[in-house]
């Protein structure tokens, strides 16, 4: 945390990043090598990895959503995070918070602090369960928020977001957004994003991304759908807390062949507003290497800038095809830097201040700027699921891992576990017509009892120092 001025409490200033050259790796943590002290066995097995990680709002701890249906606190050096002796040490937190089903999404309470036990909590969406408000210190359930469909089934939302006032929780699922008052557990208010299943109007499909504008007075938030947009509309819409389920506007992409209003024909993976310039909205899409940016003060039919990811060349490794896995990007609190990973393990950094914003109210069409990374480096050996900037220090956290079902990795794993496998061996008698073998020759066929399991090439967590000169 940086303080300036003679005030008693000081003035907060965002951390300063020097990202013209690759950052310094200060800590590496292998998630799949985590060992249970009681059993002595790897807690998650060789296929566990972190899908994404998020800093606690006070920056003292990082929580990761893992493939093995668990939340894990990442074991990071306390001295690098600025945790003092008078504060609760992150080492005292439980390492693993296991859930009953796969985790879809989670979000920290905006005022969560490890120094305040009342606020130290987060919400989690677990499949076929109500939304859970969990105590971050021990994982116990504080409250639950139920979403029930027309068949009386529990619905787990695919996206979670707190509003700026931190008194309401927004949950996105199929064709609707459920709004809860966090102080009143139970059922919430449903906002339908489309009039009906058969209607072509509105925002259709699973609401896969939610993001609130950091401007407290506007009450605006963006929602994105997992269904690719049809030619007549977009799959990104802006809503207001005051107007309910009526969209304020749709955010599209202008295509020369189809005209204005033609949306991006891809599933929305993530939405995020610029923390310093809340009128800028960024979006990433499934199986797309680009991140689009719109200026909400001007024409939203076309983006003002496209950030194109270009994986750095990695010696001896072929580039993998596009993945359906969500690769989450992040913007620092100062609104100057954007960082994102790719499926090859590379990390790219973009300078958001390279192109000045158009003047407010400028209606003249501007050509869409295309930006390339100002800096790239090889961070991992597998897909980078998420990168997150530390809120108070010039640190960057990255997690990697993905599921691989290809024959080479499966064969490698089967060879490693052949000594203790439970495969069944059946002996068969060769037929008489087989001239290559004498009569009554016995051959064996191995039938595996277990189904092939995916493997992970790199399940590491790395902390990067972005202030090294």
C-alpha positions, -999 to 999 in steps of 0.1 A, spaced: 0 0 0 13 34 -9 6 65 12 11 101 2 5 134 19 6 146 55 -29 134 63 -35 113 94 -47 84 75 -29 92 42 -41 90 6 -43 57 -11 -25 54 -45 -25 24 -68 7 3 -70 32 12 -97 39 -15 -122 70 -17 -145 58 -40 -172 81 -31 -201 101 -62 -194 92 -97 -180 85 -96 -143 106 -115 -117 93 -148 -105 93 -147 -67 74 -177 -57 63 -211 -72 37 -234 -57 28 -268 -72 -8 -275 -64 -7 -311 -74 22 -318 -50 2 -307 -20 4 -336 5 -21 -344 32 -2 -345 66 -24 -374 78 -25 -397 48 7 -387 31 -10 -388 -3 -14 -359 -27 -46 -341 -17 -59 -337 -52 -41 -363 -72 -22 -358 -104 -51 -343 -122 -61 -314 -99 -54 -278 -108 -67 -243 -101 -92 -230 -126 -90 -195 -113 -78 -175 -83 -90 -143 -66 -73 -121 -41 -91 -112 -9 -100 -75 -12 -74 -66 15 -47 -86 -4 -37 -108 25 -48 -141 10 -56 -157 -23 -84 -183 -28 -84 -207 -57 -112 -227 -73 -98 -262 -80 -108 -290 -103 -113 -315 -74 -144 -297 -61 -126 -277 -35 -114 -242 -26 -78 -239 -16 -58 -211 0 -26 -206 -20 4 -209 2 22 -176 -5 49 -159 15 33 -135 40 62 -110 38 55 -105 1 18 -98 7 26 -73 35 9 -92 63 23 -79 96 26 -98 129 -3 -81 145 -27 -94 118 -40 -129 114 -15 -149 95 -27 -166 63 -9 -198 74 -36 -203 101 -63 -206 74 -75 -240 64 -57 -252 32 -88 -269 17 -125 -262 18 -141 -292 1 -175 -290 -16 -201 -316 -24 -202 -310 -61 -183 -291 -89 -179 -254 -83 -193 -231 -110 -183 -196 -96 -174 -177 -65 -170 -141 -54 -154 -125 -23 -176 -101 -2 -164 -67 -14 -154 -56 21 -138 -89 32 -108 -85 54 -88 -111 72 -86 -86 101 -124 -85 105 -139 -119 111 -175 -106 105 -167 -95 69 -143 -123 60 -166 -144 38 -174 -153 2 -203 -167 -18 -200 -199 -39 -221 -215 -65 -220 -253 -63 -239 -275 -87 -274 -285 -76 -271 -266 -44 -283 -232 -31 -259 -203 -33 -237 -205 -2 -223 -177 19 -192 -194 35 -171 -182 63 -136 -178 48 -118 -187 80 -132 -222 84 -156 -229 55 -188 -231 77 -221 -221 61 -234 -187 72 -264 -184 49 -279 -198 17 -299 -183 -11 -322 -206 -30 -329 -205 -68 -357 -229 -78 -368 -236 -113 -403 -246 -125 -396 -282 -117 -387 -274 -81 -351 -282 -87 -322 -263 -71 -304 -242 -97 -268 -232 -93 -259 -199 -111 -230 -198 -136 -220 -162 -126 -220 -142 -93 -215 -105 -86 -221 -81 -57 -233 -47 -65 -212 -16 -56 -231 -10 -24 -224 -47 -14 -260 -52 -2 -273 -72 -31 -261 -104 -48 -268 -109 -85 -268 -145 -98 -269 -154 -135 -284 -186 -149 -305 -196 -179 -326 -167 -193 -327 -149 -159 -309 -131 -131 -318 -137 -95 -313 -108 -71 -308 -114 -33 -307 -91 -4 -276 -106 14 -291 -97 48 -322 -118 40 -313 -154 31 -339 -175 13 -355 -166 -20 -348 -136 -41 -363 -115 -70 -361 -129 -105 -353 -107 -135 -361 -124 -168 -336 -114 -195 -359 -126 -223 -398 -125 -225 -401 -162 -232 -383 -193 -245 -396 -188 -280 -390 -151 -282 -361 -137 -301 -359 -106 -280 -338 -100 -249 -307 -118 -237 -311 -155 -243 -292 -184 -229 -272 -190 -197 -259 -157 -182 -222 -166 -180 -208 -133 -169 -218 -104 -147 -199 -72 -139 -208 -40 -121 -196 -6 -131 -174 9 -103 -193 41 -105 -215 41 -74 -241 66 -86 -249 48 -119 -260 14 -107 -252 -1 -141 -241 -36 -147 -233 -57 -177 -245 -93 -184 -232 -117 -210 -247 -149 -224 -231 -182 -231 -252 -186 -262 -236 -170 -293 -255 -139 -305 -279 -142 -334 -274 -120 -364 -302 -96 -352 -289 -88 -317 -260 -91 -293 -253 -114 -263 -240 -86 -241 -265 -62 -225 -264 -34 -200 -289 -32 -171 -296 -8 -143 -306 -16 -107 -333 10 -109 -350 -3 -141 -351 -40 -132 -352 -65 -161 -355 -40 -189 -321 -37 -207 -307 -2 -210 -288 -11 -242 -272 -39 -261 -235 -39 -267 -226 -53 -301 -199 -53 -327 -203 -36 -360 -196 -59 -389 -193 -45 -425 -212 -74 -440 -241 -75 -416 -244 -39 -404 -246 -23 -369 -260 -44 -341 -244 -76 -353 -231 -92 -321 -200 -113 -316 -209 -148 -325 -191 -164 -296 -199 -173 -260 -191 -146 -234 -164 -158 -210 -158 -127 -189 -169 -90 -186 -151 -63 -167 -152 -25 -163 -121 -4 -162 -117 5 -125 -104 40 -132 -126 47 -163 -160 31 -156 -174 39 -190 -151 13 -207 -163 -22 -208 -141 -52 -217 -152 -87 -228 -135 -119 -237 -151 -148 -255 -148 -186 -257 -123 -199 -283 -113 -163 -292 -78 -148 -288 -91 -112 -287 -105 -90 -260 -129 -63 -271 -134 -29 -255 -164 -6 -259 -169 31 -248 -204 33 -234 -205 71 -238 -204 67 -276 -217 43 -303 -217 8 -288 -223 -10 -320 -186 -14 -326 -156 -17 -302 -132 11 -299 -102 -12 -294 -94 -49 -299 -66 -65 -278 -51 -94 -298 -33 -120 -278 -2 -134 -295 14 -163 -276 52 -160 -275 72 -186 -293 80 -215 -270 110 -236 -281 101 -272 -288 64 -269 -282 37 -267 -309 9 -243 -303 -23 -260 -290 -57 -255 -306 -82 -231 -291 -97 -243 -258 -132 -241 -244 -117 -234 -210 -122 -199 -196 -90 -179 -196 -97 -150 -174 -80 -116 -178 -76 -88 -152 -71 -51 -150 -51 -34 -123 -67 -9 -99 -52 20 -117 -68 10 -149 -36 11 -169 -26 -25 -175 -45 -55 -188 -30 -90 -184 -43 -123 -198 -29 -158 -203 -33 -183 -232 -36 -220 -237 1 -224 -243 12 -210 -210 22 -175 -222 11 -143 -204 5 -111 -223 3 -76 -209 -14 -47 -227 -10 -9 -221 -46 5 -218 -33 41 -219 -16 36 -253 -47 49 -272 -65 79 -257 -103 77 -253 -124 97 -277 -140 129 -264 -174 124 -247 -203 129 -272 -181 125 -302 -204 109 -328 -180 106 -357 -172 70 -364 -137 61 -354 -117 32 -367 -113 3 -343 -78 3 -329 -60 -30 -327 -34 -34 -300 -8 -60 -295 9 -68 -262 37 -45 -251 53 -74 -232 50 -112 -233 67 -140 -214 64 -177 -209 49 -183 -175 37 -219 -174 37 -252 -193 -1 -254 -195 -31 -232 -201 -32 -201 -178 -66 -202 -163 -64 -168 -147 -41 -139 -139 -49 -114 -111 -32 -82 -100 -27 -77 -63 -49 -48 -50 -22 -31 -29 12 -43 -42 28 -46 -76 24 -83 -78 8 -106 -104 -6 -140 -96 -11 -167 -123 -25 -202 -121 -22 -229 -148 -37 -263 -156 -62 -280 -179 -75 -315 -186 -57 -335 -213 -72 -367 -227 -47 -373 -256 -32 -407 -260 4 -398 -252 -4 -384 -217 -29 -412 -210 -2 -438 -219 24 -421 -198 1 -421 -168 -9 -458 -173 28 -467 -174 35 -449 -142 6 -466 -124 10 -501 -139 27 -514 -108 -3 -508 -86 -32 -510 -110 -62 -532 -106 -65 -542 -143 -81 -576 -150 -60 -600 -172 -80 -625 -192 -62 -654 -210 -76 -665 -243 -68 -696 -264 -56 -688 -299 -78 -703 -327 -66 -731 -350 -67 -710 -381 -40 -688 -368 -10 -699 -387 14 -675 -371 11 -692 -338 11 -729 -329 -21 -746 -318 -32 -740 -282 -10 -709 -277 -24 -688 -249 -24 -650 -252 -36 -624 -227 -58 -594 -230 -57 -566 -204 -91 -550 -196 -88 -519 -175 -112 -517 -146 -109 -479 -144 -119 -454 -170 -91 -432 -185 -86 -401 -164 -74 -367 -176 -39 -355 -167 -25 -321 -161 8 -310 -176 14 -281 -152 -7 -273 -120 15 -246 -107 8 -212 -91 33 -184 -96 37 -150 -80 54 -124 -101 71 -92 -89 62 -64 -114 82 -37 -97 117 -50 -106 138 -25 -126 
